[in-house]
Amino acid sequence: MSATAHQDLVVVITGSGQGIGRVLAQRFAREGARVIVSDIDPHACTQTAAELDTVGVPADVTQAEDCARLVEKATTLFGRLDVMVCNAGIMQLKPFLELDGSDWDRMLSVNVKGCFLSLQAAARQMLQQTPLAVGRPQGKIITMASIAGRPGAGPIAQVIPHYRASKAAVISLTQSAAMTFAPKITVNAICPGLVESDMWRRMDADWTALQGLATGEIWSQRIAGIPMGRPQSPEDIADLAGYLASPQSDYMTGQSINIDGGLMMN
């Protein structure tokens, strides 16, 4: 996309103080969008916002009032909200029989309830505003799911059952929201694969420790099976997010799109 591909779009991205969300914020800002950076970590949020010369709003997506305040900040500053990216999420590796209720509570609270609350707050605003152009949606919502939420996940499934369940729930939530808000708002999910990121580096360290292997060995085994021959970069995800935020995807809603180098084909 060009440097002005998203000129003046108002875009809120949760969990954008770091990781994939930070790269998404960088991409949208570079392409002319007015970005609101948000993260539960106030320092990361403020630092990323300062680097992009934009606004940072620390928020805990598991709290409805924080999500409402985040949307309110965007509309107060810019008058509307064009794109909400529900990106905030967490990951944990733990053997199936060692998981307890608190692990499930935390995972589902952030990954599912947090997605729901930020999506809901965005939809409430978008339903009140006019489209940017006649015949276009009044807003766009992008959720961050995962191929882990799809059927079949290989050996890693035994140490991420709660994460897999949470991402399957995000896919289902995306479909429910798309049906609820069509044709005024489009809602689509991105399903990444093996992303070369801090989260996956932590996962590799945790999983290799559980398996008694050398650091990096699990990661090497996993990327060896990617048809495209390399791990995924956050920029790959930003490419798809950019498309979903553009007029070219106006007729697309309720879709959960794999972007994983061919790991999962359907």
C-alpha positions as CSV (number, residue, x, y, z in Angstrom):
1,M,0.0,0.0,0.0
2,S,1.1,3.6,-0.6
3,A,2.3,6.0,2.1
4,T,-1.2,7.6,2.1
5,A,-3.3,4.4,1.7
6,H,-5.1,5.0,4.9
7,Q,-4.9,8.8,4.9
8,D,-6.9,10.3,7.9
9,L,-8.6,7.0,8.9
10,V,-9.1,6.9,12.6
11,V,-7.7,3.6,13.9
12,V,-7.6,2.3,17.4
13,I,-5.4,-0.8,18.1
14,T,-5.5,-2.6,21.4
15,G,-2.3,-4.2,22.7
16,S,-0.2,-1.9,20.4
17,G,2.5,-0.9,22.8
18,Q,4.5,-3.9,21.8
19,G,4.7,-7.0,19.6
20,I,2.4,-7.4,16.6
21,G,0.2,-4.6,17.7
22,R,3.1,-2.2,17.7
23,V,3.9,-3.1,14.1
24,L,0.3,-2.6,13.1
25,A,0.4,0.9,14.7
26,Q,3.6,1.7,12.9
27,R,2.1,0.6,9.5
28,F,-1.1,2.5,9.8
29,A,0.6,5.6,11.0
30,R,3.1,5.4,8.1
31,E,0.2,5.2,5.7
32,G,-1.5,8.3,7.0
33,A,-3.9,7.0,9.6
34,R,-4.6,8.8,12.8
35,V,-3.7,6.1,15.2
36,I,-4.6,5.6,18.9
37,V,-2.1,3.4,20.6
38,S,-3.4,1.4,23.5
39,D,-1.8,-1.1,25.9
40,I,-2.2,-2.4,29.4
41,D,1.4,-1.4,30.0
42,P,1.4,2.4,30.4
43,H,5.1,2.7,29.7
44,A,5.0,0.7,26.5
45,C,1.9,2.6,25.4
46,T,3.4,6.0,26.0
47,Q,6.7,5.1,24.4
48,T,5.1,3.7,21.2
49,A,2.8,6.6,20.9
50,A,5.7,9.1,21.3
51,E,7.7,7.3,18.7
52,L,4.8,7.6,16.2
53,D,3.9,11.1,17.3
54,T,0.4,10.0,18.1
55,V,-1.9,9.5,21.1
56,G,-1.5,6.7,23.7
57,V,-4.3,5.5,25.9
58,P,-3.4,2.9,28.5
59,A,-6.3,0.5,28.9
60,D,-7.2,-2.9,30.3
61,V,-9.5,-4.5,27.7
62,T,-11.0,-6.8,30.4
63,Q,-12.7,-3.7,31.8
64,A,-15.7,-2.3,30.0
65,E,-15.1,1.2,31.2
66,D,-11.5,1.2,29.9
67,C,-12.8,0.1,26.4
68,A,-15.5,2.8,26.5
69,R,-12.9,5.4,27.5
70,L,-10.6,4.3,24.7
71,V,-13.3,4.8,22.0
72,E,-14.4,8.1,23.6
73,K,-10.8,9.4,23.4
74,A,-10.7,8.6,19.7
75,T,-14.0,10.3,19.0
76,T,-13.2,13.3,21.1
77,L,-9.9,13.9,19.3
78,F,-11.0,13.0,15.8
79,G,-14.8,12.9,15.7
80,R,-15.2,9.3,14.7
81,L,-13.7,5.8,14.8
82,D,-13.1,4.1,11.4
83,V,-11.2,1.0,12.4
84,M,-10.9,-0.9,15.6
85,V,-8.2,-3.6,15.8
86,C,-8.9,-6.0,18.7
87,N,-5.4,-7.2,19.0
88,A,-4.7,-7.4,22.8
89,G,-4.1,-11.0,23.9
90,I,-1.9,-13.3,26.0
91,M,-0.3,-16.7,25.6
92,Q,0.7,-19.4,28.1
93,L,2.2,-22.9,27.7
94,K,1.3,-25.4,30.4
95,P,0.6,-29.2,30.3
96,F,-3.0,-30.1,30.1
97,L,-3.2,-31.8,33.5
98,E,-1.4,-28.9,35.2
99,L,-3.8,-26.2,34.1
100,D,-6.1,-24.8,36.8
101,G,-9.1,-22.6,36.9
102,S,-7.0,-19.4,37.3
103,D,-5.1,-20.2,34.1
104,W,-8.4,-20.5,32.2
105,D,-9.9,-17.4,33.8
106,R,-7.0,-15.2,32.8
107,M,-6.8,-16.6,29.3
108,L,-10.5,-16.3,28.5
109,S,-10.7,-12.9,30.3
110,V,-8.1,-11.2,28.1
111,N,-8.4,-13.1,24.8
112,V,-12.2,-13.5,24.7
113,K,-13.9,-11.0,27.0
114,G,-11.3,-8.4,26.2
115,C,-12.0,-8.8,22.5
116,F,-15.7,-8.7,23.1
117,L,-15.6,-5.5,25.2
118,S,-13.4,-3.6,22.8
119,L,-15.4,-4.8,19.8
120,Q,-18.7,-3.8,21.5
121,A,-17.4,-0.3,22.5
122,A,-16.3,0.3,18.9
123,A,-19.6,-1.0,17.4
124,R,-21.6,1.3,19.6
125,Q,-19.7,4.3,18.2
126,M,-19.7,3.2,14.6
127,L,-23.4,2.6,14.5
128,Q,-23.9,6.3,15.4
129,Q,-21.7,7.7,12.6
130,T,-22.0,8.2,8.9
131,P,-19.9,6.3,6.4
132,L,-16.8,8.0,4.9
133,A,-18.5,7.7,1.5
134,V,-21.9,6.7,0.2
135,G,-22.3,3.0,0.0
136,R,-19.4,2.2,2.3
137,P,-19.6,0.6,5.8
138,Q,-19.8,3.0,8.8
139,G,-16.8,1.3,10.4
140,K,-14.6,-1.8,10.3
141,I,-13.6,-4.1,13.1
142,I,-10.6,-6.5,12.9
143,T,-10.1,-9.2,15.5
144,M,-6.9,-11.2,16.1
145,A,-7.6,-14.9,16.2
146,S,-5.0,-17.6,15.3
147,I,-4.7,-20.8,13.3
148,A,-4.6,-22.3,16.9
149,G,-8.3,-21.8,16.9
150,R,-8.8,-24.1,13.9
151,P,-9.2,-27.9,14.0
152,G,-5.9,-29.7,14.5
153,A,-2.8,-28.1,16.0
154,G,-0.2,-30.9,16.2
155,P,1.8,-31.6,19.4
156,I,1.6,-28.1,20.7
157,A,-2.1,-28.6,21.4
158,Q,-1.3,-30.5,24.6
159,V,0.2,-27.4,26.2
160,I,-2.1,-24.7,24.9
161,P,-5.6,-26.0,25.2
162,H,-6.9,-22.9,26.9
163,Y,-5.2,-20.6,24.3
164,R,-6.7,-22.7,21.5
165,A,-10.2,-22.5,23.0
166,S,-9.8,-18.8,23.4
167,K,-8.9,-18.3,19.7
168,A,-11.7,-20.5,18.6
169,A,-14.0,-18.3,20.6
170,V,-12.7,-15.2,18.9
171,I,-13.5,-16.7,15.5
172,S,-17.0,-17.5,16.7
173,L,-17.4,-14.0,18.2
174,T,-16.3,-12.5,14.9
175,Q,-19.0,-14.3,13.1
176,S,-21.7,-13.3,15.6
177,A,-20.6,-9.7,15.4
178,A,-20.5,-9.7,11.6
179,M,-24.1,-11.0,11.5
180,T,-25.2,-8.6,14.1
181,F,-23.8,-5.4,12.5
182,A,-24.0,-6.1,8.8
183,P,-24.3,-4.1,6.6
184,K,-23.2,-1.1,8.6
185,I,-20.0,-2.6,10.1
186,T,-17.7,-5.2,8.7
187,V,-16.1,-7.6,11.2
188,N,-13.3,-10.0,10.2
189,A,-10.6,-12.0,12.0
190,I,-6.9,-12.5,11.2
191,C,-5.5,-15.9,11.9
192,P,-1.7,-15.8,12.0
193,G,0.5,-18.8,12.1
194,L,4.1,-18.9,13.5
195,V,5.0,-15.3,13.9
196,E,8.7,-14.4,14.6
197,S,7.9,-12.3,17.7
198,D,8.7,-11.9,21.4
199,M,5.6,-14.0,22.2
200,W,6.8,-17.0,20.1
201,R,10.3,-16.7,21.5
202,R,8.9,-17.0,25.0
203,M,6.7,-19.9,23.8
204,D,9.8,-21.7,22.4
205,A,11.7,-21.2,25.6
206,D,8.8,-22.5,27.7
207,W,8.1,-25.5,25.4
208,T,11.7,-26.6,25.0
209,A,12.1,-26.4,28.8
210,L,9.0,-28.7,29.1
211,Q,10.4,-31.1,26.5
212,G,14.0,-31.0,27.8
213,L,15.3,-29.7,24.5
214,A,17.8,-27.0,23.5
215,T,16.4,-23.5,23.2
216,G,15.3,-22.9,19.6
217,E,14.9,-26.6,18.7
218,I,11.1,-26.5,18.9
219,W,11.0,-23.4,16.8
220,S,13.2,-24.9,14.2
221,Q,11.0,-28.0,14.0
222,R,7.9,-25.9,13.6
223,I,9.1,-23.6,10.9
224,A,10.5,-26.6,8.9
225,G,6.9,-27.5,8.1
226,I,5.9,-24.1,6.6
227,P,5.4,-24.4,2.9
228,M,6.5,-20.9,2.3
229,G,9.9,-21.8,3.8
230,R,10.1,-19.1,6.5
231,P,8.5,-18.0,9.7
232,Q,5.9,-15.2,9.6
233,S,6.8,-11.6,10.2
234,P,4.5,-9.1,12.0
235,E,4.6,-7.1,8.7
236,D,2.8,-10.0,6.9
237,I,0.0,-9.5,9.4
238,A,0.1,-5.7,8.9
239,D,-0.4,-6.3,5.1
240,L,-3.6,-8.2,5.7
241,A,-4.8,-5.7,8.4
242,G,-4.3,-2.9,5.9
243,Y,-6.4,-4.7,3.3
244,L,-9.2,-5.3,5.7
245,A,-9.2,-1.6,6.7
246,S,-9.3,-0.5,3.0
247,P,-12.3,0.0,0.6
248,Q,-11.1,-3.1,-1.3
249,S,-12.5,-5.3,1.5
250,D,-15.9,-3.5,1.9
251,Y,-17.8,-6.6,0.8
252,M,-16.0,-8.9,3.1
253,T,-17.4,-9.7,6.6
254,G,-17.6,-12.6,9.0
255,Q,-14.4,-14.1,7.6
256,S,-11.5,-15.6,9.6
257,I,-8.5,-15.4,7.3
258,N,-5.5,-17.7,7.6
259,I,-2.2,-16.0,7.0
260,D,0.3,-18.6,7.9
261,G,2.6,-19.5,5.0
262,G,0.4,-22.4,4.1
263,L,0.5,-24.3,7.4
264,M,-3.2,-24.7,7.4
265,M,-5.0,-24.8,4.0
266,N,-8.7,-24.6,3.4
